[in-house]
């Protein structure tokens, strides 16, 4: 059995300036601080560079999450190229043509750029730079209206949308907002220009380093890759034989242990601290 601990708090902690930040003590997480990702929401992407595990956040975009589940379990993504990879930005795939112009035979999806958030969504506020209230729904960084506004809405919910931070899963599209089909991308950097105009609905919980190793494209050709890396197999964990199925626990964003990690990130970044500086903490077993 394969076991791995991924404790990627923030890339900023690796910077030279982090050494000057005051230390924040971190205690070992309690058993109750962890939550196990449901197999039907765990996307297992095996690539020519290694394995990437992504947690889907269906509350953010239920139709997009279901589309990924459907295509993954059909084997649609197997063998497809990472045809567009831009350093420190994103890696795009999911096109059977390998050109950025293809898709599946399923109809295009209506945009789900935002969603209605209720108290049951498990939102955890992470005060940081940027407009609106910011925090996490599961592993997904979001911007949202404050909870207080729920009292004056008919559905007792407020608007929220995903933020395109490192590790976020987004659905690619053409010029039309309602043109997403099968192509998706994995963020390697933060791009606030995408917030609210593309659908964000998941987060890499293991293997962001693998995404960073994918062959990069040329800036002159907008990231188009020659002889690109591929996805060898893509399935939801629930569709894999039990012996091949990874189990992933992530540190609950509302736990005291995770709050300590947020404090560490805040100490390292100071006034520039952003919710994008906080990465999931995951434990992977099996598979």
PLY file of the C-alpha trace (Angstrom):
ply
format ascii 1.0
element vertex 287
property float x
property float y
property float z
element edge 286
property int vertex1
property int vertex2
end_header
0.00 0.00 0.00
1.23 3.44 -0.95
0.98 6.22 1.63
1.89 9.85 1.15
1.44 13.02 3.17
1.07 16.25 1.26
1.45 19.24 3.55
1.72 22.09 1.05
0.75 25.12 3.04
1.95 27.96 0.82
4.57 28.46 -1.84
5.45 31.74 -0.18
6.88 29.90 2.78
9.69 28.76 0.51
10.64 32.30 -0.35
13.57 33.97 1.33
11.30 36.46 3.03
9.48 33.69 4.86
12.55 33.07 6.97
12.10 36.54 8.46
8.46 35.93 9.45
7.67 35.12 13.08
7.22 31.42 13.67
3.72 30.11 14.30
3.58 26.89 16.28
1.69 24.06 14.63
0.19 21.14 16.48
-0.42 17.73 15.00
-3.99 17.46 13.63
-6.47 15.44 15.65
-8.34 12.59 13.98
-11.47 14.75 13.94
-9.64 17.48 12.00
-9.61 15.35 8.84
-12.36 14.65 6.33
-12.30 11.92 3.68
-13.09 12.95 0.12
-16.06 11.02 -1.28
-14.87 8.65 -4.05
-17.47 10.08 -6.43
-15.83 13.51 -6.03
-12.20 12.36 -6.31
-10.87 12.69 -9.86
-7.83 10.47 -10.47
-5.72 11.76 -13.36
-2.79 9.54 -14.31
-0.40 11.37 -16.63
2.88 10.71 -18.38
4.51 12.69 -15.56
2.68 11.12 -12.61
-0.63 11.16 -10.75
-2.80 14.18 -10.00
-5.75 13.96 -7.59
-8.50 16.56 -7.77
-11.45 17.07 -5.46
-14.59 18.18 -7.28
-16.74 20.71 -5.42
-20.21 20.03 -6.89
-21.93 22.81 -4.94
-19.94 25.33 -6.98
-20.95 23.93 -10.39
-23.06 20.77 -10.26
-23.46 20.37 -14.02
-19.75 20.78 -14.70
-18.88 18.29 -11.97
-21.32 15.77 -13.45
-19.87 16.30 -16.94
-16.37 15.51 -15.70
-17.64 12.40 -13.91
-19.44 11.20 -17.04
-16.55 11.72 -19.44
-13.94 10.37 -17.04
-15.84 7.16 -16.41
-16.48 6.71 -20.14
-12.71 6.71 -20.68
-13.09 9.81 -22.87
-10.01 11.50 -21.44
-7.66 8.52 -21.70
-4.71 9.34 -23.97
-5.61 13.01 -24.47
-2.89 15.65 -24.60
-2.03 18.59 -22.41
-2.10 20.64 -25.57
-1.69 24.07 -23.96
0.60 24.62 -20.98
1.67 28.11 -19.94
4.33 28.39 -17.20
3.07 29.80 -13.89
-0.45 29.95 -15.33
-2.25 26.73 -16.27
-2.24 23.37 -18.09
-5.16 22.72 -20.46
-6.38 19.34 -21.72
-9.54 17.39 -22.55
-9.65 17.99 -26.31
-9.78 14.83 -28.48
-8.39 16.84 -31.40
-5.46 18.10 -29.35
-5.79 21.56 -30.87
-8.07 23.37 -28.44
-10.96 23.22 -30.92
-12.54 19.87 -30.05
-14.97 18.47 -27.53
-17.23 15.56 -26.75
-20.50 14.64 -28.46
-22.40 15.86 -25.41
-24.09 19.28 -25.56
-22.23 22.35 -24.37
-22.81 23.41 -20.79
-24.50 26.51 -19.47
-22.09 28.70 -17.55
-21.83 28.16 -13.80
-19.54 31.06 -13.05
-21.20 31.64 -9.69
-23.39 29.73 -7.27
-25.76 30.32 -4.39
-24.12 29.58 -1.06
-26.11 28.55 2.00
-24.90 27.99 5.54
-24.70 24.28 4.79
-21.93 24.82 2.20
-19.30 24.76 4.96
-17.77 28.14 4.11
-14.72 29.10 6.18
-13.76 32.78 6.03
-10.10 33.58 5.35
-9.75 37.38 5.57
-7.26 38.51 2.95
-6.58 41.06 0.23
-9.19 41.38 -2.49
-12.79 42.43 -2.86
-15.67 40.90 -0.95
-15.58 38.21 1.70
-13.01 35.51 0.88
-12.49 32.02 2.15
-12.89 28.34 1.35
-15.75 26.02 0.46
-14.12 22.66 0.95
-10.76 23.16 -0.78
-12.07 25.75 -3.25
-11.11 29.40 -2.69
-14.16 31.63 -3.14
-15.33 35.21 -2.99
-18.80 35.63 -1.54
-21.34 37.96 -0.05
-21.43 37.99 3.77
-23.61 35.56 5.71
-25.64 38.47 7.09
-27.20 38.99 3.66
-28.78 35.52 3.84
-31.40 37.02 6.13
-32.74 39.25 3.34
-32.73 36.79 0.43
-35.68 34.61 -0.56
-33.63 31.42 -0.58
-31.54 32.32 2.50
-28.41 32.08 0.35
-25.84 34.49 -1.07
-23.80 34.71 -4.26
-20.33 33.18 -4.42
-17.82 32.32 -7.12
-14.58 30.37 -7.24
-11.20 32.10 -7.35
-8.56 30.93 -9.80
-5.75 30.19 -7.36
-2.98 27.57 -7.80
-4.45 24.08 -8.08
-7.97 25.18 -8.99
-9.82 23.17 -11.65
-11.56 25.27 -14.28
-13.56 24.48 -17.39
-12.25 25.83 -20.67
-14.58 27.48 -23.17
-14.59 29.57 -26.32
-15.93 33.12 -26.54
-19.47 32.19 -25.57
-20.08 31.83 -21.82
-22.15 28.71 -22.55
-19.57 26.86 -24.68
-17.79 24.64 -22.12
-17.87 20.98 -23.12
-14.98 18.66 -22.24
-11.82 20.72 -21.99
-10.54 21.71 -18.57
-7.46 23.31 -17.07
-5.45 23.08 -13.86
-4.06 26.30 -12.45
-0.37 26.62 -11.61
-0.55 30.30 -10.65
-3.22 32.77 -9.57
-5.15 34.75 -12.20
-7.85 37.02 -10.83
-8.72 38.00 -14.41
-10.53 34.65 -14.72
-12.58 35.05 -11.54
-16.30 35.17 -12.26
-15.97 34.61 -16.02
-14.88 30.95 -16.02
-16.32 28.05 -14.06
-14.18 26.94 -11.10
-15.30 23.70 -9.48
-12.44 21.74 -7.95
-8.94 21.78 -6.49
-5.81 19.67 -6.83
-5.25 17.98 -3.46
-2.21 15.94 -4.53
0.11 16.22 -7.50
0.32 19.95 -8.12
4.05 19.34 -8.49
3.21 16.88 -11.28
1.21 19.56 -13.08
4.26 21.80 -12.82
6.40 19.16 -14.55
4.22 18.95 -17.67
5.95 20.02 -20.84
5.47 23.74 -21.40
4.42 25.49 -24.57
5.82 28.48 -26.37
4.78 31.96 -25.27
4.84 32.95 -28.93
2.14 30.35 -29.65
0.00 30.98 -26.55
1.23 27.87 -24.78
0.78 25.39 -27.64
2.91 22.34 -26.83
4.92 20.28 -29.30
5.05 16.58 -28.37
2.98 17.18 -25.22
2.46 15.06 -22.14
-0.77 13.08 -21.98
-3.37 11.79 -19.57
-2.91 8.02 -19.62
-6.05 7.24 -17.60
-8.70 9.41 -15.97
-11.40 8.00 -13.69
-13.43 8.97 -10.69
-12.10 7.02 -7.72
-15.55 5.46 -7.32
-15.18 3.80 -10.74
-11.83 2.18 -9.96
-11.49 -1.36 -8.60
-11.13 -1.18 -4.83
-7.52 -2.41 -4.99
-6.63 0.51 -7.30
-8.64 3.18 -5.52
-6.77 5.87 -3.58
-8.25 7.25 -0.39
-7.64 10.91 0.35
-8.15 12.73 3.63
-7.83 16.49 3.70
-7.43 18.74 6.68
-10.79 20.37 7.33
-10.59 24.09 6.57
-12.60 24.82 9.71
-10.29 22.90 12.05
-7.91 24.44 14.58
-4.99 22.69 12.87
-5.83 24.32 9.54
-6.26 27.69 11.24
-2.66 27.38 12.45
-1.52 26.81 8.89
-3.42 29.87 7.75
-1.66 31.83 10.51
1.69 30.57 9.24
0.85 31.70 5.73
-0.34 35.07 6.98
2.87 35.58 8.97
4.95 34.76 5.91
3.09 37.05 3.52
2.13 39.91 5.80
-0.16 42.52 4.26
0.00 40.75 0.88
-1.58 37.57 2.27
-4.26 36.09 0.02
-6.55 33.09 0.26
-4.60 31.86 -2.78
-1.59 31.42 -0.49
-3.34 28.58 1.35
-3.03 25.10 -0.15
-4.87 21.92 0.88
-3.19 19.58 3.34
-3.86 15.98 2.30
-3.04 12.41 3.23
-3.16 9.83 0.44
-3.31 6.08 1.03
-3.82 3.17 -1.31
-4.17 3.19 -5.05
0 1
1 2
2 3
3 4
4 5
5 6
6 7
7 8
8 9
9 10
10 11
11 12
12 13
13 14
14 15
15 16
16 17
17 18
18 19
19 20
20 21
21 22
22 23
23 24
24 25
25 26
26 27
27 28
28 29
29 30
30 31
31 32
32 33
33 34
34 35
35 36
36 37
37 38
38 39
39 40
40 41
41 42
42 43
43 44
44 45
45 46
46 47
47 48
48 49
49 50
50 51
51 52
52 53
53 54
54 55
55 56
56 57
57 58
58 59
59 60
60 61
61 62
62 63
63 64
64 65
65 66
66 67
67 68
68 69
69 70
70 71
71 72
72 73
73 74
74 75
75 76
76 77
77 78
78 79
79 80
80 81
81 82
82 83
83 84
84 85
85 86
86 87
87 88
88 89
89 90
90 91
91 92
92 93
93 94
94 95
95 96
96 97
97 98
98 99
99 100
100 101
101 102
102 103
103 104
104 105
105 106
106 107
107 108
108 109
109 110
110 111
111 112
112 113
113 114
114 115
115 116
116 117
117 118
118 119
119 120
120 121
121 122
122 123
123 124
124 125
125 126
126 127
127 128
128 129
129 130
130 131
131 132
132 133
133 134
134 135
135 136
136 137
137 138
138 139
139 140
140 141
141 142
142 143
143 144
144 145
145 146
146 147
147 148
148 149
149 150
150 151
151 152
152 153
153 154
154 155
155 156
156 157
157 158
158 159
159 160
160 161
161 162
162 163
163 164
164 165
165 166
166 167
167 168
168 169
169 170
170 171
171 172
172 173
173 174
174 175
175 176
176 177
177 178
178 179
179 180
180 181
181 182
182 183
183 184
184 185
185 186
186 187
187 188
188 189
189 190
190 191
191 192
192 193
193 194
194 195
195 196
196 197
197 198
198 199
199 200
200 201
201 202
202 203
203 204
204 205
205 206
206 207
207 208
208 209
209 210
210 211
211 212
212 213
213 214
214 215
215 216
216 217
217 218
218 219
219 220
220 221
221 222
222 223
223 224
224 225
225 226
226 227
227 228
228 229
229 230
230 231
231 232
232 233
233 234
234 235
235 236
236 237
237 238
238 239
239 240
240 241
241 242
242 243
243 244
244 245
245 246
246 247
247 248
248 249
249 250
250 251
251 252
252 253
253 254
254 255
255 256
256 257
257 258
258 259
259 260
260 261
261 262
262 263
263 264
264 265
265 266
266 267
267 268
268 269
269 270
270 271
271 272
272 273
273 274
274 275
275 276
276 277
277 278
278 279
279 280
280 281
281 282
282 283
283 284
284 285
285 286
